Amino acid sequence: MLRLPDFMSIDTANLWLNVPQLEQEKAHRQAQSYSNPTACYNAYLNNICLYQFFNWLEDWLREEYNLSASVFPSEQGLAYIWEVVSGAAIQFGDTRLVLIPTETLDLDVLCVPQEWVDIGSWKADYYIGVQVNLDADDDCWMRVYGFTTHRQLKNQGTYNQDSRCYSLPVEALADNIISLFATLELNLQVAVPSEVTLSEVEATDLLHILGDASVYNPRLFDIPFTQWAALISNEQWRQQLYNRRLGILKNTASVSLLNQSTALVNLNQWFEQFFEVGWQSVDALIDTHLLNLALECRGSHSKELTQKGAKIVDLGMQIDGKSVALLLAISTEAEGKTGVIAQVHPTGNDAYLPLNLKLSLIESGNVLQEIQSRSRDCYIQLNRFKVLPGANFSIRLVLGEFSITEDFVI
């Protein structure tokens, strides 16, 4: 049986990457929070494809161009996208590329979901086909078999109305990924139709329908693509769709889009470097440049903290689409207890938090702690607290009519 080194020696035009067993296991754990087996496997395959290629790309960009890359639109945002659309996007400089993974052995076409082509805010410069083989126990691999550009896909590709995909024959693809870097300065995109605008009422109606998990493939539901594109390209509505399909939000038309509740987060798994969908390590978030400072837990116990996790929270229409970062630091304590510090920080280039943002600690419906931001607060923090094994608590963020509650268990 041929192994990865054999394939690499036979086919030197394509990029071949090893997929370690530990990376597969990590991706599998992170792909469990989806509404159906197809969505779970889609997230699993895309996760493996994204991060193995991302690591290779980061090394290449750093060495050749002194550039860094980031996940588009963010790691959290992409995790929500995988509930309904395949594909993984990476941004570096002004260039965006989308990875399209497949396990098909006999490849004849590259099929790209329409969302990555015809949504103006999503479209990319390059579309990269990746063949993934996860059948072997200790010799799993992925092969970058070719790439195309947005211009070529739109001008030469075939559009399939039933699958809402653009396809291009494999023989029309450029097969050496290194040659991509010679075309970075070229204009490789073409114009796409303008996106329609959905009202909040229209979005609520669509979320009520498509948020039902019995609608197995919402991207192919019988509504115009323009309406679907307007819904899925909106970060807040995309998260609402994900939450509803997982039953995190009660799926009734009367539920406000501004009141969010999320899945139960098991903090013990953070010690094993496993973060639920939407959460990630603080170091990873800093690397994306969304968070401009590290978690700085003030107090006499700060040196004891052993794990830090963060989540980007979109404040939506409350404050012009801005977001904040909810950060938790946890440590093991005597008698099996877990110490917790909770903070909220601004993101990106924002130096201060929005005024009157409330951060609360809740247990059994009772507010145990609460703090509210002032006009020039660069962060807010709850007093450090300890939690017994098996206990639950919640952290709530409130700004005007917006409210989100994160539920945790130790």
C-alpha positions in Angstrom: 0.0 0.0 0.0 1.3 3.4 -0.9 2.0 5.8 2.0 2.4 9.6 2.1 6.1 9.7 1.2 5.3 7.5 -1.9 2.6 9.9 -3.1 4.9 12.9 -2.5 7.6 11.3 -4.7 5.2 10.4 -7.4 3.3 13.7 -7.5 5.7 16.6 -7.0 3.4 19.3 -8.5 0.9 19.2 -5.6 1.3 20.1 -2.0 1.0 17.1 0.4 0.4 17.5 4.1 0.3 14.9 6.9 -2.7 14.9 9.2 -1.6 13.7 12.7 -3.9 11.5 14.7 -4.0 14.0 17.5 -5.2 16.7 15.1 -8.0 14.4 13.9 -9.1 13.8 17.5 -9.1 17.4 18.3 -11.1 18.3 15.2 -13.6 15.5 16.0 -14.2 16.8 19.5 -14.8 20.4 18.2 -17.2 19.1 15.6 -19.8 17.7 18.0 -21.8 20.9 18.5 -23.9 20.8 15.3 -27.5 20.0 14.5 -27.1 16.8 12.5 -24.4 14.2 11.5 -23.8 15.8 8.1 -23.1 19.2 9.7 -20.8 17.5 12.3 -18.8 15.8 9.6 -18.7 18.9 7.5 -17.2 20.8 10.4 -14.8 18.0 11.1 -13.5 17.8 7.6 -13.2 21.6 7.2 -11.5 22.0 10.6 -8.8 19.5 9.6 -8.3 21.1 6.2 -8.2 24.6 7.6 -5.7 24.2 10.3 -3.3 21.9 8.6 -3.1 24.2 5.6 -3.1 27.3 7.8 0.0 26.1 9.6 1.8 25.5 6.3 0.7 28.8 5.0 1.8 30.7 8.1 5.3 29.3 7.8 5.5 30.1 4.1 4.2 33.7 4.5 6.5 34.4 7.4 9.6 33.1 5.6 8.9 34.6 2.2 6.8 37.7 2.8 7.0 38.5 6.5 3.2 38.3 6.6 0.7 36.6 9.0 -2.6 35.1 8.2 -6.0 34.9 10.0 -9.2 32.9 9.7 -12.0 34.7 8.0 -14.4 36.0 9.2 -13.1 34.7 12.6 -12.7 31.3 14.1 -16.0 31.7 15.9 -17.8 33.0 12.8 -16.4 30.2 10.6 -17.6 27.6 13.1 -21.1 28.9 12.8 -20.8 28.9 9.0 -20.0 25.2 9.0 -23.4 24.4 10.3 -24.8 25.2 6.8 -21.9 25.8 4.3 -18.7 24.0 3.5 -15.5 25.9 2.9 -12.8 27.5 5.0 -11.5 31.0 4.4 -8.1 32.5 5.2 -7.1 36.2 4.9 -3.5 37.6 4.6 -3.0 41.2 3.6 -5.6 42.1 1.0 -5.7 38.5 -0.2 -8.4 36.0 0.6 -8.5 32.3 -0.3 -11.1 29.7 0.4 -10.3 26.0 0.9 -12.8 23.5 -0.5 -12.2 20.0 1.1 -13.4 16.7 -0.3 -12.8 13.0 0.4 -13.7 12.1 -3.2 -10.9 9.8 -4.7 -11.7 10.2 -8.4 -11.7 13.9 -8.7 -13.0 15.5 -11.9 -14.3 18.9 -10.8 -13.9 21.5 -8.1 -17.3 22.5 -6.7 -17.5 25.8 -4.8 -20.6 26.7 -2.8 -22.3 29.8 -4.2 -22.0 31.7 -0.9 -18.2 31.9 -1.3 -18.6 33.3 -4.8 -21.6 35.5 -5.0 -21.7 37.1 -1.5 -19.7 40.3 -1.9 -18.3 40.3 1.6 -17.3 36.6 1.4 -15.9 36.2 -2.1 -12.3 35.4 -2.4 -9.4 35.9 -4.8 -8.5 32.2 -4.9 -10.4 28.9 -4.4 -8.3 25.9 -3.5 -9.3 22.3 -3.9 -8.1 20.0 -1.1 -8.4 16.2 -1.2 -8.5 14.6 2.3 -7.7 11.0 3.1 -8.6 10.0 6.7 -9.0 6.2 6.1 -5.6 5.1 7.3 -4.9 4.7 11.0 -1.5 6.2 11.0 -0.9 7.7 7.5 -3.7 10.2 6.9 -3.0 13.1 4.5 -4.4 15.9 2.5 -3.4 17.0 -1.0 -3.8 20.5 -2.5 -4.7 19.4 -6.0 -5.3 22.8 -7.6 -6.6 26.3 -7.4 -8.6 28.8 -9.4 -9.5 32.4 -9.2 -12.8 34.2 -8.7 -12.6 35.6 -12.2 -12.0 32.2 -13.7 -14.7 30.5 -11.7 -17.3 33.1 -12.7 -16.3 33.3 -16.3 -15.5 29.6 -17.1 -17.3 27.7 -14.3 -20.6 26.0 -14.6 -23.4 27.0 -12.1 -25.7 24.4 -10.8 -29.0 25.8 -9.6 -30.0 22.6 -7.7 -26.8 22.5 -5.6 -26.1 26.2 -5.7 -22.5 25.6 -6.6 -20.0 26.7 -9.2 -17.9 23.9 -10.7 -14.7 23.9 -12.8 -12.9 20.8 -14.3 -9.8 19.7 -12.5 -7.8 20.0 -15.6 -8.6 23.8 -15.7 -7.0 24.3 -12.3 -3.5 25.5 -11.7 -1.9 22.6 -9.8 1.1 24.1 -8.1 0.0 26.2 -5.1 3.4 28.0 -5.0 2.5 29.6 -8.3 -0.4 31.4 -6.6 2.0 33.8 -4.9 3.3 35.1 -8.2 -0.2 36.5 -9.0 -1.0 38.2 -5.7 -0.9 41.7 -7.1 -3.4 41.0 -9.9 -7.1 41.8 -9.8 -8.6 38.4 -9.7 -12.2 39.2 -8.7 -15.2 40.2 -10.8 -18.3 42.1 -9.7 -21.2 40.2 -8.2 -24.8 41.3 -7.7 -25.5 43.7 -4.9 -26.8 42.1 -1.7 -30.4 42.7 -0.7 -31.3 44.2 2.7 -33.5 42.2 5.1 -35.5 43.9 7.7 -35.4 42.5 11.2 -38.9 41.1 10.8 -38.0 39.3 7.6 -34.9 37.9 9.2 -36.9 36.7 12.2 -39.3 34.9 9.9 -36.5 33.2 8.0 -34.8 32.2 11.3 -38.0 30.8 12.5 -38.2 28.5 9.4 -34.6 27.7 8.8 -33.7 27.5 12.5 -35.8 24.3 12.7 -33.3 21.4 12.6 -35.8 19.4 10.6 -34.8 21.6 7.7 -31.8 19.5 7.0 -30.1 21.7 4.5 -31.2 25.3 4.9 -28.9 26.7 2.2 -31.0 24.8 -0.4 -34.4 25.7 1.0 -36.9 27.1 -1.5 -36.2 30.8 -1.0 -34.2 33.1 -3.3 -30.5 32.9 -2.9 -30.4 36.7 -2.4 -32.5 36.4 0.8 -30.4 33.5 2.1 -27.2 35.4 1.4 -28.4 38.4 3.3 -29.2 36.2 6.3 -26.1 34.1 6.4 -23.7 37.0 5.7 -25.0 38.9 8.8 -22.8 37.8 11.8 -25.6 38.2 14.4 -28.2 36.4 12.4 -25.8 33.7 11.5 -25.2 33.0 15.2 -28.9 33.1 15.8 -29.4 30.5 13.1 -26.8 28.2 14.6 -28.2 28.6 18.1 -31.8 27.9 17.0 -30.8 24.8 15.0 -29.0 23.4 18.1 -32.0 24.2 20.3 -30.0 26.7 22.3 -32.6 29.4 21.5 -36.3 28.5 21.6 -37.3 28.6 18.0 -40.4 30.8 18.0 -41.1 33.9 16.0 -41.7 35.9 19.2 -38.1 35.5 20.5 -36.2 38.7 20.2 -33.0 38.6 18.1 -31.4 40.7 20.8 -31.7 38.1 23.6 -29.3 35.2 23.3 -28.6 32.1 25.3 -25.8 29.6 24.6 -24.7 26.1 25.0 -23.4 24.7 28.3 -19.6 25.2 28.5 -17.6 22.5 30.4 -14.7 24.3 31.9 -12.9 21.1 32.9 -12.2 20.5 29.2 -10.3 23.7 28.9 -7.5 22.1 30.9 -7.2 19.6 28.1 -7.1 22.5 25.5 -10.6 21.7 24.2 -12.8 24.7 23.7 -16.5 24.5 22.6 -17.6 26.1 19.4 -17.2 29.9 19.7 -14.6 29.7 22.4 -10.8 29.6 21.9 -7.6 30.1 23.9 -6.7 33.7 24.7 -3.3 33.3 22.9 -5.1 32.2 19.7 -7.4 35.2 19.9 -4.5 37.6 20.3 -2.9 36.0 17.2 -6.0 36.9 15.2 -5.5 40.6 16.2 -9.1 40.8 17.4 -7.9 41.1 21.0 -5.2 43.8 21.5 -4.1 42.8 25.0 -3.6 39.6 27.0 -5.8 38.5 29.9 -4.5 40.4 32.8 -6.1 39.1 36.0 -5.3 41.4 38.8 -5.1 40.2 42.3 -2.9 38.1 44.6 -3.9 34.9 43.0 -3.2 35.7 39.4 -0.1 33.5 39.2 -2.1 30.4 40.0 -4.3 30.7 36.8 -3.6 27.8 34.5 -6.0 28.2 31.6 -7.6 31.1 29.8 -10.4 31.1 27.2 -12.2 33.8 25.3 -15.2 34.4 23.1 -16.0 37.3 20.8 -19.5 38.6 21.6 -21.2 40.7 18.8 -23.2 43.5 20.3 -25.0 43.9 17.0 -27.2 46.9 16.4 -26.8 48.1 20.0 -23.6 49.8 19.1 -22.9 49.9 15.4 -22.0 46.2 15.0 -19.1 46.3 17.5 -18.0 43.4 19.6 -16.3 42.7 22.9 -14.3 39.8 24.2 -15.6 37.8 27.2 -12.5 36.2 28.9 -12.4 33.6 31.6 -9.3 32.4 33.5 -9.5 29.2 35.5 -7.2 27.4 38.0 -7.3 24.2 40.0 -7.7 24.8 43.7 -7.7 22.8 47.0 -10.5 20.4 47.6 -11.2 20.0 43.9 -12.5 23.5 43.6 -11.9 25.7 40.5 -11.0 29.3 40.7 -12.5 31.6 38.1 -11.9 35.2 37.0 -14.2 36.8 34.4 -13.4 39.9 32.4 -14.7 41.8 29.4 -12.3 43.6 27.0 -12.7 45.7 23.9 -11.6 44.2 20.6 -9.7 45.3 17.5 -8.7 48.9 17.6 -11.2 49.9 20.3 -9.4 51.2 23.4 -12.5 51.3 25.7 -15.6 49.3 26.4 -19.0 50.8 25.5 -20.7 52.7 28.3 -23.0 50.9 30.6 -22.1 47.4 29.6 -23.1 45.1 32.5 -21.2 41.9 33.5 -22.9 39.7 36.0 -22.3 36.4 37.8 -25.5 34.4 38.2 -26.2 31.2 40.2 -29.6 29.5 40.4 -31.2 32.7 39.0 -29.6 34.9 41.6 -27.2 37.7 40.8 -24.1 37.2 43.0 -21.9 39.9 41.5 -22.4 42.7 38.9 -20.3 45.4 37.5 -21.0 48.1 34.9 -18.6 49.9 32.6 -17.9 53.6 32.8 -17.0 56.0 30.1 -13.3 55.1 29.8 -13.0 51.6 31.1 -10.5 49.5 29.1 -11.9 46.4 30.8 -14.2 45.3 33.6 -13.8 42.3 35.9 -15.8 40.4 38.5 -14.2 39.5 41.8 -12.5 36.1 41.7 -14.7 33.3 42.8 -14.4 29.5 43.4 -16.7 26.8 42.2 -17.3 23.3 43.5 -17.0 20.2 41.3 -20.3 19.6 39.3 -21.6 23.1 40.1 -23.2 25.4 37.4 -23.0 29.1 37.1 -23.7 31.7 34.4 -22.1 34.9 33.1 -24.4 37.5 31.6 -23.6 40.5 29.4 -26.2 43.2 29.0 -26.1 46.4 27.0 -29.4 48.2 26.4 -31.8 45.6 25.0 -29.0 43.2 24.1 -28.4 40.3 26.5 -26.3 37.2 26.2 -25.9 34.5 28.9 -23.1 32.0 28.9 -23.7 28.9 31.1 -20.8 27.0 32.6 -20.3 23.7 34.5 -17.2 22.5 36.4 
